[in-house]
């Protein structure tokens, strides 16, 4: 169930949901608008030949009130808002329609887990043919909160918990739970094909 403006206001008032700083105008009928922060990361592509999932990625850090994204370029940004999502809610991060209509794609893998605390890192991609200049403090995305059937048994305590600035990929820290060797795959395939 997606939470309404009335429910969101009530949860913020009681402290059950934290979104700060918050302006009442940011609370939309079924979402909360978030503003662009002033901290950005660009992949240092001149210092790397390739990006892999098991090596740390090098980033160039920029703190500025504005940034211009060239056409067909990617950067990481953050929200001004710090959030604390209770264990019985989850949130989707969606780009604002007005922002999408200028060719700026906004993502954060689209999901904020129950129990997450921190500022939200956003992946920004300029899909257009012209540079896009962004200003810190402008509304950039929205959070859509959903109620879960029950509180998470294991709320989020991952590698991005508590982030206060833009944080680059930490995929290299993953302990792959899904790595299966050839023999294990063949045994699983044999079971399925019986």
Protein Blocks (a to p, Z undefined) as FASTA:
>chain_A
ZZdfklmmmmmmnomaccddddfklpcfkbccddddfbdcdddfklcfbdcfkbccdddd
dddfbdcddehiacddddfbdcdddfkbccdddddfklmmnopacdehhpacehiacddd
dddddfbfbdcdddehiafbdcdddddfbdcfbdcfbfkgoiabdcddfklmpccfkbcc
fklmmmmmmmmmZZ
